[in-house]
Amino acid sequence: MPIDIGSLISAKPEIVRSSWSADDVILYHLGIGAGDPPTDPMELRYVYEASLEVLPTFSVLPPSDAVARVLDLPGFAVDRSQGLHGEQETIAYRPLPATATVTTAAKVSAVYDKGAAALAVIEATTSDEAGETLFVNRYSLFFRGEGGFGGDRGSPSSFKTPEPPPSRVRIAKTLPQQALLYRLSGDKTDFHADPEAAAAAGFPRPILQGLCTYGIAAKAVVDECAQGRPSRLSRFAGRFSGVVYPGESLTVSMWDDGGEVDVVVGNEKGNIALLAKARVSGDVAG
């Protein structure tokens, strides 16, 4: 079996030090569609350094190098072309600062046998210079053709589409060049930009990054269910279910049950692109 579960689980964490600036935060926010309209004070808090607040989903970016090192471990002898980003979970312990130097420790926390695929969960814990945990991200990656080894199948998915009408709905417009803008935050996968690479992957044209859709949905939850205060979003988790093309308008439907929010993101064809769950409460301790 190409995935060596024993060596991956027992491997020491990959540790990477990194930093970000207000410009990095603003670029990420622009990449997920913030700043429209540009004169709205609520939008300016995402894109203007004088009053900058940081969405918790920005935290998917700093661990990127540490996660890449985990994927380069010898135990991951897999065909990367058969890999899919299945789910993502973000937990914020404190409000994210506009500038910071941090340390991320990333490792494989579990590998599940999904039959036709193996599901590897990479957990990345990011701490500030004082050693205090800022946030944790879990990246769940499917590797097609690597399952069937008789391992633990893992828990059933908790993501759902509620039956009653949603309590809130937001239409999020994406730009035709949205994927090109978002890739400047670090996701340089070629089929998000190159039409030939997209065609080789089976798409008629480049597709939007899943983590861009993830950020769009989290911003909608903050704006609609948390009075526009990112510090109230302590957890956001999503399952990628479909394709979004840049230029589409997304329908973000939310069912708010006392701070536990179910989220469904639909594309223009009415297909589900993302199923998510959010936790909105009082401000995360800071």
C-alpha positions as CSV (number, residue, x, y, z in Angstrom):
1,M,0.0,0.0,0.0
2,P,1.6,3.3,-1.0
3,I,0.3,5.2,2.0
4,D,2.4,4.0,5.0
5,I,0.0,4.7,7.8
6,G,2.4,3.7,10.6
7,S,5.2,5.9,9.5
8,L,2.9,8.9,8.9
9,I,1.1,8.7,12.2
10,S,4.4,8.2,14.1
11,A,6.3,10.9,12.2
12,K,7.4,14.0,14.1
13,P,5.5,17.2,13.3
14,E,6.8,19.4,10.5
15,I,7.5,22.8,12.0
16,V,7.5,26.0,10.0
17,R,7.9,29.6,11.1
18,S,6.1,32.2,9.0
19,S,4.7,35.7,9.2
20,W,2.0,37.8,7.6
21,S,1.3,41.5,7.1
22,A,-1.9,43.6,6.8
23,D,-1.3,43.5,3.0
24,D,-1.5,39.7,3.0
25,V,-4.8,39.8,5.0
26,I,-6.3,42.4,2.6
27,L,-5.2,40.4,-0.5
28,Y,-6.9,37.3,1.0
29,H,-10.1,39.2,1.7
30,L,-10.1,40.7,-1.8
31,G,-9.5,37.1,-3.1
32,I,-12.8,36.0,-1.5
33,G,-14.8,39.0,-2.8
34,A,-14.6,41.4,0.1
35,G,-14.7,45.2,-0.6
36,D,-17.9,45.3,-2.6
37,P,-19.2,48.0,-2.4
38,P,-15.9,49.7,-1.7
39,T,-17.5,52.6,0.3
40,D,-19.4,50.3,2.7
41,P,-17.8,50.7,6.2
42,M,-18.6,47.0,6.9
43,E,-16.6,46.0,3.8
44,L,-13.8,48.5,4.4
45,R,-13.0,46.6,7.7
46,Y,-11.8,43.7,5.5
47,V,-9.8,45.7,3.0
48,Y,-8.5,48.9,4.7
49,E,-5.6,48.8,7.1
50,A,-6.9,51.6,9.3
51,S,-9.8,49.5,10.6
52,L,-8.7,46.0,9.5
53,E,-10.3,42.9,11.0
54,V,-9.3,39.3,10.0
55,L,-11.6,36.5,9.0
56,P,-10.7,33.3,10.8
57,T,-10.5,31.5,7.5
58,F,-7.4,33.5,6.6
59,S,-5.7,31.0,8.9
60,V,-5.8,28.3,6.2
61,L,-2.9,30.1,4.5
62,P,0.0,30.2,7.1
63,P,0.2,26.4,7.5
64,S,0.6,25.8,3.7
65,D,4.3,25.2,3.8
66,A,4.1,22.9,6.8
67,V,1.3,20.9,5.2
68,A,3.3,20.6,1.9
69,R,6.2,19.2,3.9
70,V,3.9,16.5,5.4
71,L,2.7,15.6,1.9
72,D,6.3,15.1,0.9
73,L,7.0,12.5,3.6
74,P,8.0,9.1,2.3
75,G,4.8,7.6,3.6
76,F,2.8,9.6,1.0
77,A,3.9,7.6,-2.0
78,V,0.7,8.4,-3.9
79,D,-0.4,9.7,-7.3
80,R,-1.0,13.4,-6.4
81,S,-3.3,13.7,-9.5
82,Q,-5.7,11.4,-7.7
83,G,-5.9,13.6,-4.7
84,L,-8.9,15.7,-3.7
85,H,-9.4,18.3,-0.9
86,G,-12.5,16.8,0.7
87,E,-13.0,18.7,3.9
88,Q,-11.5,21.6,5.9
89,E,-12.0,22.6,9.5
90,T,-10.8,25.9,11.1
91,I,-10.9,26.5,14.9
92,A,-9.9,30.0,16.1
93,Y,-8.9,30.3,19.8
94,R,-8.3,34.1,19.6
95,P,-9.0,36.9,17.1
96,L,-6.4,36.8,14.4
97,P,-4.0,39.8,14.4
98,A,-3.5,41.9,11.3
99,T,0.3,41.2,11.5
100,A,2.0,38.3,13.2
101,T,4.9,35.9,13.2
102,V,3.8,32.4,14.0
103,T,5.0,28.8,14.2
104,T,3.0,25.9,12.7
105,A,3.4,22.3,13.6
106,A,1.7,19.9,11.1
107,K,1.3,16.1,11.2
108,V,-1.0,13.4,10.0
109,S,-3.5,12.8,12.7
110,A,-5.5,10.0,11.0
111,V,-5.8,7.8,7.9
112,Y,-9.2,6.3,7.1
113,D,-10.2,3.6,4.6
114,K,-13.1,4.9,2.5
115,G,-13.2,1.9,0.2
116,A,-12.3,3.4,-3.1
117,A,-10.1,6.0,-1.5
118,A,-7.9,6.7,1.5
119,L,-8.7,9.8,3.6
120,A,-5.7,11.4,5.3
121,V,-6.3,14.1,7.9
122,I,-3.5,16.6,8.4
123,E,-3.8,18.7,11.5
124,A,-1.9,22.0,11.7
125,T,-1.6,23.9,15.0
126,T,-0.4,27.5,14.7
127,S,1.0,29.4,17.7
128,D,2.1,32.9,18.3
129,E,5.6,34.0,19.5
130,A,4.6,33.4,23.1
131,G,3.7,29.8,22.3
132,E,0.0,30.4,22.7
133,T,-2.3,28.6,20.2
134,L,-3.9,30.9,17.7
135,F,-5.8,28.5,15.5
136,V,-5.9,24.9,14.4
137,N,-6.7,23.7,10.8
138,R,-7.6,20.2,9.7
139,Y,-7.1,19.4,6.0
140,S,-8.9,16.2,5.0
141,L,-7.5,14.8,1.7
142,F,-8.9,12.0,-0.4
143,F,-6.6,9.9,-2.4
144,R,-8.5,7.9,-5.0
145,G,-7.5,4.3,-5.5
146,E,-5.6,4.1,-2.2
147,G,-8.4,2.6,-0.1
148,G,-9.5,-1.0,0.5
149,F,-6.8,-1.8,3.0
150,G,-9.2,-2.8,5.8
151,G,-8.7,0.2,8.0
152,D,-11.0,2.3,10.2
153,R,-13.7,3.9,8.0
154,G,-14.1,6.9,10.3
155,S,-17.2,8.6,11.4
156,P,-20.1,9.4,9.0
157,S,-20.2,13.0,7.7
158,S,-22.1,15.4,10.0
159,F,-22.7,17.9,7.2
160,K,-26.4,18.2,6.1
161,T,-28.9,20.1,4.1
162,P,-31.7,21.2,6.5
163,E,-35.3,20.8,5.4
164,P,-36.9,24.1,6.6
165,P,-36.4,27.3,4.6
166,P,-33.1,29.0,5.6
167,S,-33.1,31.7,8.2
168,R,-30.7,33.9,6.1
169,V,-29.6,33.9,2.4
170,R,-26.8,35.9,0.8
171,I,-25.9,36.1,-2.8
172,A,-22.2,36.3,-3.3
173,K,-21.0,37.4,-6.7
174,T,-17.6,36.2,-7.9
175,L,-15.5,37.9,-10.6
176,P,-14.5,36.3,-13.8
177,Q,-10.9,36.7,-12.6
178,Q,-11.6,35.6,-9.0
179,A,-9.4,32.4,-9.2
180,L,-6.5,34.5,-10.6
181,L,-6.8,36.9,-7.7
182,Y,-7.2,34.2,-5.0
183,R,-4.1,32.3,-6.3
184,L,-1.9,35.2,-5.3
185,S,-2.6,34.1,-1.7
186,G,-0.7,30.9,-2.4
187,D,-2.8,28.3,-4.2
188,K,-1.0,28.0,-7.5
189,T,-2.6,24.8,-8.7
190,D,-2.5,25.1,-12.5
191,F,-6.1,24.2,-13.4
192,H,-7.3,27.3,-11.5
193,A,-5.6,29.5,-14.1
194,D,-4.5,27.5,-17.2
195,P,-7.3,26.4,-19.6
196,E,-5.2,23.5,-21.0
197,A,-4.6,22.2,-17.5
198,A,-8.3,22.6,-16.6
199,A,-9.2,20.6,-19.8
200,A,-6.7,17.9,-18.9
201,A,-8.4,17.6,-15.4
202,G,-11.8,17.3,-17.0
203,F,-13.1,20.9,-16.7
204,P,-14.3,23.1,-19.6
205,R,-12.4,26.0,-18.1
206,P,-10.4,26.9,-14.9
207,I,-12.4,26.4,-11.7
208,L,-12.5,28.4,-8.5
209,Q,-10.4,27.2,-5.6
210,G,-12.4,25.3,-3.0
211,L,-10.8,27.3,-0.2
212,C,-12.0,30.5,-1.9
213,T,-15.6,29.2,-1.8
214,Y,-14.9,28.2,1.8
215,G,-13.8,31.8,2.6
216,I,-16.8,33.3,0.8
217,A,-19.1,31.2,2.8
218,A,-17.4,32.0,6.1
219,K,-17.6,35.8,5.3
220,A,-21.3,35.4,4.6
221,V,-21.8,33.8,8.0
222,V,-19.9,36.6,9.8
223,D,-21.8,39.3,7.9
224,E,-25.3,37.7,8.4
225,C,-25.1,35.8,11.7
226,A,-22.3,37.6,13.7
227,Q,-23.1,41.3,13.1
228,G,-20.0,41.5,10.9
229,R,-17.7,40.6,13.8
230,P,-15.1,38.0,12.7
231,S,-14.1,37.5,16.3
232,R,-17.4,35.8,16.9
233,L,-16.7,33.0,14.5
234,S,-14.9,30.4,16.5
235,R,-15.2,27.4,14.2
236,F,-15.9,26.9,10.5
237,A,-15.8,23.5,8.8
238,G,-16.8,22.5,5.3
239,R,-17.1,19.6,2.9
240,F,-16.4,20.4,-0.8
241,S,-19.2,18.9,-2.9
242,G,-19.1,20.6,-6.3
243,V,-17.4,22.9,-8.8
244,V,-17.6,26.7,-8.9
245,Y,-16.5,28.6,-12.0
246,P,-15.2,32.2,-11.6
247,G,-17.9,34.7,-12.5
248,E,-20.7,32.7,-11.0
249,S,-23.0,34.1,-8.3
250,L,-23.2,31.8,-5.3
251,T,-26.2,31.4,-3.1
252,V,-25.2,31.0,0.6
253,S,-28.1,29.7,2.6
254,M,-27.8,29.7,6.4
255,W,-29.8,27.9,9.1
256,D,-28.9,29.6,12.4
257,D,-29.9,27.5,15.5
258,G,-28.7,29.6,18.4
259,G,-25.2,30.1,17.2
260,E,-24.8,26.7,15.5
261,V,-25.1,27.5,11.8
262,D,-25.6,25.0,9.0
263,V,-24.5,26.4,5.6
264,V,-25.2,25.3,2.0
265,V,-23.5,27.0,-0.9
266,G,-25.1,26.5,-4.3
267,N,-23.7,27.4,-7.7
268,E,-25.7,29.0,-10.6
269,K,-26.8,25.6,-11.8
270,G,-28.4,24.9,-8.4
271,N,-25.8,22.3,-7.5
272,I,-24.3,22.2,-4.0
273,A,-20.7,23.4,-4.0
274,L,-20.1,23.4,-0.2
275,L,-21.8,22.0,2.9
276,A,-20.6,23.7,6.1
277,K,-21.1,24.1,9.8
278,A,-20.2,27.2,11.8
279,R,-20.1,28.2,15.4
280,V,-21.0,31.8,16.2
281,S,-20.9,33.0,19.8
282,G,-19.5,35.8,21.9
283,D,-16.1,37.2,20.9
284,V,-13.3,34.6,20.9
285,A,-11.1,35.4,23.9
286,G,-8.3,37.8,23.1
